[in-house]
């Protein structure tokens, strides 16, 4: 990713010695490779983030949804995603078991 478009991979295994910009090197060391709190969005499939988190949080704050209604939406989106992505479910499961927080 770095070689093609100067995009930093969000992965501590990335060989940061190829970064030729001191500012970006500091960004990588501070925000990617350094110990940090995990970002909640990294723990969920993209569809859950876009179709549940963004939609329901706005609707709850606007008084358009109750917590129970938001939970139903979350359940429905999760089940659709699980059915459509069995390999990703497997990967998330293995990945989640390997986390140490």
DRENTORKOL-3810 file (N, C-alpha, C; in nm, 4 decimals):
REM DRENTORKOL-3810
@n.u->0.0826; n.v->-0.1192; n.w->0.0000; ca.u->0.0000; ca.v->0.0000; ca.w->0.0000; c.u->0.0870; c.v->0.1255; c.w->0.0000
@n.u->0.1933; n.v->0.1209; n.w->0.0788; ca.u->0.2796; ca.v->0.2383; ca.w->0.0845; c.u->0.3442; c.v->0.2647; c.w->-0.0510
@n.u->0.3962; n.v->0.1622; n.w->-0.1144; ca.u->0.4654; ca.v->0.1786; ca.w->-0.2419; c.u->0.3722; c.v->0.2300; c.w->-0.3511
@n.u->0.2493; n.v->0.1808; n.w->-0.3537; ca.u->0.1556; ca.v->0.2203; ca.w->-0.4587; c.u->0.0958; c.v->0.3588; c.w->-0.4383
@n.u->0.0618; n.v->0.3936; n.w->-0.3131; ca.u->-0.0128; ca.v->0.5191; ca.w->-0.2955; c.u->0.0184; c.v->0.5937; c.w->-0.1653
@n.u->0.1276; n.v->0.5574; n.w->-0.0998; ca.u->0.1671; ca.v->0.6219; ca.w->0.0260; c.u->0.0590; c.v->0.6135; c.w->0.1334
@n.u->-0.0160; n.v->0.5054; n.w->0.1328; ca.u->-0.1177; ca.v->0.4789; ca.w->0.2348; c.u->-0.0567; c.v->0.3877; c.w->0.3404
@n.u->-0.0646; n.v->0.4298; n.w->0.4651; ca.u->-0.0117; ca.v->0.3473; ca.w->0.5730; c.u->-0.1054; c.v->0.2313; c.w->0.6041
@n.u->-0.0552; n.v->0.1100; n.w->0.6025; ca.u->-0.1388; ca.v->-0.0011; ca.w->0.6469; c.u->-0.1562; c.v->0.0075; c.w->0.7982
@n.u->-0.2718; n.v->-0.0278; n.w->0.8466; ca.u->-0.2968; ca.v->-0.0284; ca.w->0.9907; c.u->-0.2514; c.v->-0.1625; c.w->1.0471
@n.u->-0.1218; n.v->-0.1853; n.w->1.0418; ca.u->-0.0676; ca.v->-0.3144; ca.w->1.0785; c.u->0.0730; c.v->-0.2951; c.w->1.1348
@n.u->0.0940; n.v->-0.3414; n.w->1.2564; ca.u->0.2247; ca.v->-0.3259; ca.w->1.3190; c.u->0.3334; c.v->-0.4049; c.w->1.2470
@n.u->0.2958; n.v->-0.5042; n.w->1.1666; ca.u->0.3939; ca.v->-0.5865; ca.w->1.0954; c.u->0.4507; c.v->-0.5156; c.w->0.9722
@n.u->0.3935; n.v->-0.4044; n.w->0.9331; ca.u->0.4402; ca.v->-0.3278; ca.w->0.8180; c.u->0.5851; c.v->-0.2844; c.w->0.8404
@n.u->0.6686; n.v->-0.2988; n.w->0.7383; ca.u->0.8090; ca.v->-0.2574; ca.w->0.7455; c.u->0.8167; c.v->-0.1068; c.w->0.7249
@n.u->0.8149; n.v->-0.0340; n.w->0.8349; ca.u->0.8099; ca.v->0.1118; ca.w->0.8272; c.u->0.9397; c.v->0.1742; c.w->0.7773
@n.u->1.0441; n.v->0.0957; n.w->0.7611; ca.u->1.1701; ca.v->0.1512; ca.w->0.7102; c.u->1.1572; c.v->0.2007; c.w->0.5661
@n.u->1.0515; n.v->0.1592; n.w->0.4966; ca.u->1.0323; ca.v->0.2054; ca.w->0.3572; c.u->0.9702; c.v->0.3450; c.w->0.3506
@n.u->0.9196; n.v->0.3956; n.w->0.4618; ca.u->0.8601; ca.v->0.5294; ca.w->0.4629; c.u->0.9727; c.v->0.6314; c.w->0.4510
@n.u->0.9626; n.v->0.7175; n.w->0.3515; ca.u->1.0696; ca.v->0.8137; ca.w->0.3264; c.u->1.0345; c.v->0.9562; c.w->0.3689
@n.u->0.9291; n.v->0.9706; n.w->0.4455; ca.u->0.8863; ca.v->1.1018; ca.w->0.4928; c.u->0.8907; c.v->1.1005; c.w->0.6465
@n.u->0.9758; n.v->1.1854; n.w->0.7062; ca.u->0.9887; ca.v->1.1840; ca.w->0.8529; c.u->0.8564; c.v->1.2085; c.w->0.9271
@n.u->0.7728; n.v->1.2959; n.w->0.8754; ca.u->0.6444; ca.v->1.3223; ca.w->0.9398; c.u->0.5571; c.v->1.1970; c.w->0.9398
@n.u->0.5505; n.v->1.1290; n.w->0.8270; ca.u->0.4688; ca.v->1.0074; ca.w->0.8170; c.u->0.5291; c.v->0.8961; c.w->0.9026
@n.u->0.6604; n.v->0.8924; n.w->0.9120; ca.u->0.7246; ca.v->0.7957; ca.w->1.0011; c.u->0.6784; c.v->0.8179; c.w->1.1441
@n.u->0.6755; n.v->0.9440; n.w->1.1875; ca.u->0.6270; ca.v->0.9744; ca.w->1.3227; c.u->0.4803; c.v->0.9362; c.w->1.3401
@n.u->0.3982; n.v->0.9638; n.w->1.2391; ca.u->0.2567; ca.v->0.9269; ca.w->1.2450; c.u->0.2442; c.v->0.7757; c.w->1.2609
@n.u->0.3194; n.v->0.7004; n.w->1.1821; ca.u->0.3134; ca.v->0.5549; ca.w->1.1898; c.u->0.3534; c.v->0.5065; c.w->1.3298
@n.u->0.4660; n.v->0.5575; n.w->1.3791; ca.u->0.5151; ca.v->0.5134; ca.w->1.5101; c.u->0.4188; c.v->0.5501; c.w->1.6231
@n.u->0.3540; n.v->0.6666; n.w->1.6117; ca.u->0.2654; ca.v->0.7141; ca.w->1.7175; c.u->0.1264; c.v->0.6524; c.w->1.7105
@n.u->0.0697; n.v->0.6417; n.w->1.5913; ca.u->-0.0710; ca.v->0.6049; ca.w->1.5779; c.u->-0.0975; c.v->0.4635; c.w->1.5287
@n.u->0.0039; n.v->0.3970; n.w->1.4745; ca.u->-0.0191; ca.v->0.2604; ca.w->1.4266; c.u->0.0578; c.v->0.1596; c.w->1.5116
@n.u->0.1884; n.v->0.1793; n.w->1.5242; ca.u->0.2719; ca.v->0.0785; ca.w->1.5895; c.u->0.2797; c.v->0.0933; c.w->1.7410
@n.u->0.2512; n.v->0.2090; n.w->1.7938; ca.u->0.2621; ca.v->0.2311; ca.w->1.9388; c.u->0.1463; c.v->0.1654; c.w->2.0129
@n.u->0.1667; n.v->0.1354; n.w->2.1400; ca.u->0.0537; ca.v->0.0846; ca.w->2.2194; c.u->-0.0565; c.v->0.1902; c.w->2.2235
@n.u->-0.1773; n.v->0.1489; n.w->2.2023; ca.u->-0.2886; ca.v->0.2426; ca.w->2.2013; c.u->-0.4180; c.v->0.1681; c.w->2.2297
@n.u->-0.5175; n.v->0.2429; n.w->2.2610; ca.u->-0.6495; ca.v->0.1844; ca.w->2.2825; c.u->-0.7081; c.v->0.1448; c.w->2.1489
@n.u->-0.7684; n.v->0.0292; n.w->2.1427; ca.u->-0.8290; ca.v->-0.0116; ca.w->2.0156; c.u->-0.9471; c.v->0.0782; c.w->1.9787
@n.u->-0.9657; n.v->0.0967; n.w->1.8519; ca.u->-1.0769; ca.v->0.1759; ca.w->1.8011; c.u->-1.1971; c.v->0.0835; c.w->1.7835
@n.u->-1.3107; n.v->0.1137; n.w->1.8460; ca.u->-1.4258; ca.v->0.0219; ca.w->1.8399; c.u->-1.4665; c.v->-0.0171; c.w->1.6977
@n.u->-1.4525; n.v->0.0734; n.w->1.6033; ca.u->-1.4891; ca.v->0.0415; ca.w->1.4657; c.u->-1.4079; c.v->-0.0720; c.w->1.4068
@n.u->-1.2876; n.v->-0.0955; n.w->1.4617; ca.u->-1.2041; ca.v->-0.2052; ca.w->1.4129; c.u->-1.2565; c.v->-0.3418; c.w->1.4538
@n.u->-1.3491; n.v->-0.3442; n.w->1.5469; ca.u->-1.4011; ca.v->-0.4702; ca.w->1.5968; c.u->-1.5301; c.v->-0.5128; c.w->1.5284
@n.u->-1.5720; n.v->-0.4401; n.w->1.4274; ca.u->-1.6988; ca.v->-0.4738; ca.w->1.3636; c.u->-1.6867; c.v->-0.4695; c.w->1.2118
@n.u->-1.7642; n.v->-0.5501; n.w->1.1439; ca.u->-1.7658; ca.v->-0.5441; ca.w->0.9978; c.u->-1.8127; c.v->-0.4060; c.w->0.9506
@n.u->-1.7666; n.v->-0.3657; n.w->0.8357; ca.u->-1.8011; ca.v->-0.2341; ca.w->0.7810; c.u->-1.9515; c.v->-0.2139; c.w->0.7728
@n.u->-2.0246; n.v->-0.3164; n.w->0.7291; ca.u->-2.1700; ca.v->-0.3039; ca.w->0.7168; c.u->-2.2363; c.v->-0.2733; c.w->0.8510
@n.u->-2.1825; n.v->-0.3288; n.w->0.9577; ca.u->-2.2411; ca.v->-0.3007; ca.w->1.0885; c.u->-2.2174; c.v->-0.1545; c.w->1.1249
@n.u->-2.0975; n.v->-0.1080; n.w->1.0978; ca.u->-2.0636; ca.v->0.0312; ca.w->1.1282; c.u->-2.1521; c.v->0.1269; c.w->1.0485
@n.u->-2.1647; n.v->0.1031; n.w->0.9180; ca.u->-2.2400; ca.v->0.1964; ca.w->0.8332; c.u->-2.3905; c.v->0.1809; c.w->0.8450
@n.u->-2.4390; n.v->0.0573; n.w->0.8571; ca.u->-2.5833; ca.v->0.0332; ca.w->0.8544; c.u->-2.6480; c.v->0.0288; c.w->0.9931
@n.u->-2.5658; n.v->0.0202; n.w->1.0979; ca.u->-2.6213; ca.v->0.0164; ca.w->1.2332; c.u->-2.5706; c.v->0.1352; c.w->1.3149
@n.u->-2.4425; n.v->0.1411; n.w->1.3379; ca.u->-2.3872; ca.v->0.2423; ca.w->1.4287; c.u->-2.4221; c.v->0.3849; c.w->1.3852
@n.u->-2.3944; n.v->0.4168; n.w->1.2611; ca.u->-2.4202; ca.v->0.5538; ca.w->1.2150; c.u->-2.5696; c.v->0.5842; c.w->1.2081
@n.u->-2.6462; n.v->0.4907; n.w->1.1568; ca.u->-2.7903; ca.v->0.5118; ca.w->1.1382; c.u->-2.8637; c.v->0.5179; c.w->1.2720
@n.u->-2.8404; n.v->0.4189; n.w->1.3566; ca.u->-2.9180; ca.v->0.4139; ca.w->1.4813; c.u->-2.8768; c.v->0.5223; c.w->1.5807
@n.u->-2.7483; n.v->0.5532; n.w->1.5878; ca.u->-2.7073; ca.v->0.6557; ca.w->1.6848; c.u->-2.7706; c.v->0.7903; c.w->1.6513
@n.u->-2.7728; n.v->0.8238; n.w->1.5246; ca.u->-2.8370; ca.v->0.9499; ca.w->1.4834; c.u->-2.9869; c.v->0.9467; c.w->1.5130
@n.u->-3.0494; n.v->0.8349; n.w->1.4825; ca.u->-3.1942; ca.v->0.8238; ca.w->1.5019; c.u->-3.2321; c.v->0.8230; c.w->1.6493
@n.u->-3.1492; n.v->0.7630; n.w->1.7338; ca.u->-3.1761; ca.v->0.7645; ca.w->1.8780; c.u->-3.1646; c.v->0.9074; c.w->1.9306
@n.u->-3.0582; n.v->0.9761; n.w->1.8915; ca.u->-3.0392; ca.v->1.1142; ca.w->1.9373; c.u->-3.1502; c.v->1.2067; c.w->1.8881
@n.u->-3.2051; n.v->1.1767; n.w->1.7710; ca.u->-3.3138; ca.v->1.2588; ca.w->1.7168; c.u->-3.4497; c.v->1.2198; c.w->1.7756
@n.u->-3.4516; n.v->1.1178; n.w->1.8594; ca.u->-3.5767; ca.v->1.0745; ca.w->1.9196; c.u->-3.6635; c.v->0.9927; c.w->1.8258
@n.u->-3.6045; n.v->0.9416; n.w->1.7186; ca.u->-3.6803; ca.v->0.8663; ca.w->1.6182; c.u->-3.6793; c.v->0.7152; c.w->1.6434
@n.u->-3.5858; n.v->0.6679; n.w->1.7260; ca.u->-3.5757; ca.v->0.5256; ca.w->1.7571; c.u->-3.5560; c.v->0.5073; c.w->1.9068
@n.u->-3.6097; n.v->0.3982; n.w->1.9581; ca.u->-3.5814; ca.v->0.3591; ca.w->2.0961; c.u->-3.4601; c.v->0.2659; c.w->2.0939
@n.u->-3.4054; n.v->0.2390; n.w->2.2105; ca.u->-3.2954; ca.v->0.1439; ca.w->2.2203; c.u->-3.3348; c.v->0.0058; c.w->2.1705
@n.u->-3.4568; n.v->-0.0321; n.w->2.2009; ca.u->-3.5056; ca.v->-0.1636; ca.w->2.1573; c.u->-3.5152; c.v->-0.1709; c.w->2.0046
@n.u->-3.5635; n.v->-0.0639; n.w->1.9429; ca.u->-3.5721; ca.v->-0.0612; ca.w->1.7963; c.u->-3.4328; c.v->-0.0659; c.w->1.7344
@n.u->-3.3394; n.v->0.0060; n.w->1.7940; ca.u->-3.2019; ca.v->0.0052; ca.w->1.7449; c.u->-3.1424; c.v->-0.1349; c.w->1.7567
@n.u->-3.1728; n.v->-0.2033; n.w->1.8673; ca.u->-3.1235; ca.v->-0.3403; ca.w->1.8865; c.u->-3.1795; c.v->-0.4340; c.w->1.7802
@n.u->-3.3052; n.v->-0.4157; n.w->1.7436; ca.u->-3.3650; ca.v->-0.4984; ca.w->1.6378; c.u->-3.2940; c.v->-0.4762; c.w->1.5051
@n.u->-3.2653; n.v->-0.3497; n.w->1.4738; ca.u->-3.1926; ca.v->-0.3188; ca.w->1.3503; c.u->-3.0547; c.v->-0.3838; c.w->1.3538
@n.u->-2.9855; n.v->-0.3713; n.w->1.4664; ca.u->-2.8525; ca.v->-0.4305; ca.w->1.4805; c.u->-2.8584; c.v->-0.5821; c.w->1.4609
@n.u->-2.9581; n.v->-0.6446; n.w->1.5202; ca.u->-2.9734; ca.v->-0.7897; ca.w->1.5061; c.u->-2.9971; c.v->-0.8277; c.w->1.3604
@n.u->-3.0879; n.v->-0.7573; n.w->1.2942; ca.u->-3.1207; ca.v->-0.7891; ca.w->1.1548; c.u->-2.9994; c.v->-0.7714; c.w->1.0631
@n.u->-2.9279; n.v->-0.6617; n.w->1.0786; ca.u->-2.8090; ca.v->-0.6366; ca.w->0.9949; c.u->-2.7025; c.v->-0.7417; c.w->1.0226
@n.u->-2.6847; n.v->-0.7760; n.w->1.1493; ca.u->-2.5850; ca.v->-0.8768; ca.w->1.1858; c.u->-2.6190; c.v->-1.0121; c.w->1.1242
@n.u->-2.7437; n.v->-1.0514; n.w->1.1334; ca.u->-2.7834; ca.v->-1.1803; ca.w->1.0763; c.u->-2.7680; c.v->-1.1828; c.w->0.9243
@n.u->-2.8036; n.v->-1.0731; n.w->0.8577; ca.u->-2.7836; ca.v->-1.0654; ca.w->0.7114; c.u->-2.6355; c.v->-1.0774; c.w->0.6777
@n.u->-2.5518; n.v->-1.0070; n.w->0.7550; ca.u->-2.4082; ca.v->-1.0103; ca.w->0.7295; c.u->-2.3525; c.v->-1.1504; c.w->0.7540
@n.u->-2.3927; n.v->-1.2128; n.w->0.8637; ca.u->-2.3446; ca.v->-1.3482; ca.w->0.8956; c.u->-2.3803; c.v->-1.4475; c.w->0.7859
@n.u->-2.5025; n.v->-1.4380; n.w->0.7360; ca.u->-2.5477; ca.v->-1.5296; ca.w->0.6310; c.u->-2.4711; c.v->-1.5073; c.w->0.5012
@n.u->-2.4441; n.v->-1.3827; n.w->0.4685; ca.u->-2.3767; ca.v->-1.3490; ca.w->0.3431; c.u->-2.2249; c.v->-1.3671; c.w->0.3480
@n.u->-2.1681; n.v->-1.3764; n.w->0.4677; ca.u->-2.0219; ca.v->-1.3764; ca.w->0.4811; c.u->-1.9695; c.v->-1.4838; c.w->0.5764
@n.u->-1.9973; n.v->-1.6109; n.w->0.5511; ca.u->-1.9533; ca.v->-1.7144; ca.w->0.6465; c.u->-1.8009; c.v->-1.7191; c.w->0.6642
@n.u->-1.7252; n.v->-1.6939; n.w->0.5590; ca.u->-1.5787; ca.v->-1.6950; ca.w->0.5718; c.u->-1.5306; c.v->-1.5803; c.w->0.6600
@n.u->-1.5929; n.v->-1.4640; n.w->0.6445; ca.u->-1.5554; ca.v->-1.3490; ca.w->0.7272; c.u->-1.5940; c.v->-1.3727; c.w->0.8726
@n.u->-1.7062; n.v->-1.4393; n.w->0.8955; ca.u->-1.7466; ca.v->-1.4724; ca.w->1.0324; c.u->-1.6391; c.v->-1.5597; c.w->1.0966
@n.u->-1.5913; n.v->-1.6563; n.w->1.0213; ca.u->-1.4829; ca.v->-1.7426; ca.w->1.0689; c.u->-1.3584; c.v->-1.6613; c.w->1.1015
@n.u->-1.3225; n.v->-1.5714; n.w->1.0120; ca.u->-1.2028; ca.v->-1.4882; ca.w->1.0328; c.u->-1.2183; c.v->-1.3982; c.w->1.1544
@n.u->-1.3338; n.v->-1.3333; n.w->1.1687; ca.u->-1.3578; ca.v->-1.2470; ca.w->1.2852; c.u->-1.3531; c.v->-1.3282; c.w->1.4144
@n.u->-1.4087; n.v->-1.4486; n.w->1.4106; ca.u->-1.4093; ca.v->-1.5334; ca.w->1.5294; c.u->-1.2675; c.v->-1.5686; c.w->1.5712
@n.u->-1.1857; n.v->-1.6113; n.w->1.4750; ca.u->-1.0459; ca.v->-1.6459; ca.w->1.5054; c.u->-0.9697; c.v->-1.5227; c.w->1.5527
@n.u->-0.9904; n.v->-1.4126; n.w->1.4862; ca.u->-0.9230; ca.v->-1.2882; ca.w->1.5222; c.u->-0.9616; c.v->-1.2448; c.w->1.6632
@n.u->-1.0909; n.v->-1.2499; n.w->1.6931; ca.u->-1.1382; ca.v->-1.2084; ca.w->1.8242; c.u->-1.0821; c.v->-1.2939; c.w->1.9372
@n.u->-1.0680; n.v->-1.4217; n.w->1.9110; ca.u->-1.0121; ca.v->-1.5118; ca.w->2.0139; c.u->-0.8657; c.v->-1.4814; c.w->2.0411
@n.u->-0.7989; n.v->-1.4221; n.w->1.9427; ca.u->-0.6568; ca.v->-1.3906; ca.w->1.9593; c.u->-0.6299; c.v->-1.2555; c.w->2.0221
@n.u->-0.7345; n.v->-1.1770; n.w->2.0464; ca.u->-0.7133; ca.v->-1.0443; ca.w->2.1050; c.u->-0.6786; c.v->-1.0535; c.w->2.2516
@n.u->-0.5922; n.v->-0.9652; n.w->2.2920; ca.u->-0.5623; ca.v->-0.9523; ca.w->2.4350; c.u->-0.5786; c.v->-0.8048; c.w->2.4690
@n.u->-0.6773; n.v->-0.7760; n.w->2.5485; ca.u->-0.7033; ca.v->-0.6366; ca.w->2.5873; c.u->-0.6724; c.v->-0.6166; c.w->2.7334
END
